[in-house]
């Protein structure tokens, strides 16, 4: 019995399948997103003529870490290793690349994990319902894109102070956009808008902070992708030492649950903004690291599996953003022995990706890791989504100079230290878990019984491992009706 899909609606399933057949929509399984070798050859042949960002249903099959952007097909997992000349640590730091997903960010996967099970079960009726995507950025973009591919109607909700690129793109793709008060950490205002929209039963809320399809996708797709990279490195005596993920909606961090099962000694480190240190010190506040910590603990975060918390100063992220992308910054890095090939690839890191990188440096220094240790993270999106932030920084601070580059390399990178880093004891984790009560039980209608059930590891194992098989069964049956 599924804990997520409560009931099947055969009449709606048939009607939606007929709708998909008319539009040539085939839905990939989670297994195919994890291993594109399972994708039918006919689909692969057609994909060769489709652009990565094209609003074409075939791009559902590009919701994977394995896109080969040179050929339009599939290959090895896309990743980038950051050289020691930049990190300043002996441990190797490797990040999966989010830019090579449709929309330029990996959130299309999390959104797929939330929407598709409801679609193929008949719980979501695209002829009647609207898919509402509350988000601080990339999740609502991913949801809107998935909706366009699946012929569903999207509504994006995000704070008014998020980057201009997000709003422009959402409107261009045809999504309704609702801007709520505040910035990155103003999630309560988003929730309030969701409660307002829920009054109309045709508005189906896909809240990434509580929808288990979000972490289920990362457990079953992102986690194995990281393992594939680790095994492919072929380094003798290498250790999968740590996995770094911003908390955000707590979807991406679920890849750590998968990795921890394969490599029990691996450390899962949650990263958040120092200006909003909710996990570190029950703190609050606004910050500029778009897409991460939001003044609460997400319902879908398996806190018991989190080993440490790192808080990153958002000013460090903005300074590194300039170092990696301004001409003088790139010139300075080249004079420090970093190859042009590596310098050119640093644009693959957006603001939250830089935060993950800085947390990896803290982790390496805190645990005194050496050249045998490999730290994994996710570079969720690229600088392409933050060009307006670079413009704002130039207006605020003036033209970037070689002196500024030297300062930014010496400060946020070379002198990133183990301050604002906390290794969690059993009761530290339980204290963080208990914070869920105030958001989810008191405000959002969850039950006392379920928050207690979440402390049991079997609760998470069942969700992450058992549900996906049922999802794929429903997808396969749905496709047989639609084609």
Helices and strands as residue ranges (DSSP letters): H 10-23, H 30-34, G 36-38, H 41-47, G 57-62, E 79-82, H 84-87, E 92-97, G 102-104, H 107-121, E 130-134, H 138-150, E 153-159, H 164-172, E 176-180, H 187-197, E 203-205, H 212-217, I 218-222, H 223-233, E 239-246, G 252-254, H 255-262, E 267-273, G 274-276, H 278-281, G 303-305, E 308-312, H 314-325, H 327-335, H 340-345, G 346-348, H 351-366, E 373-379, G 383-386, H 387-397, H 402-408, I 409-414, E 421-423, H 426-434, H 436-436, I 437-441, H 448-453, H 457-461, I 462-466, H 467-482
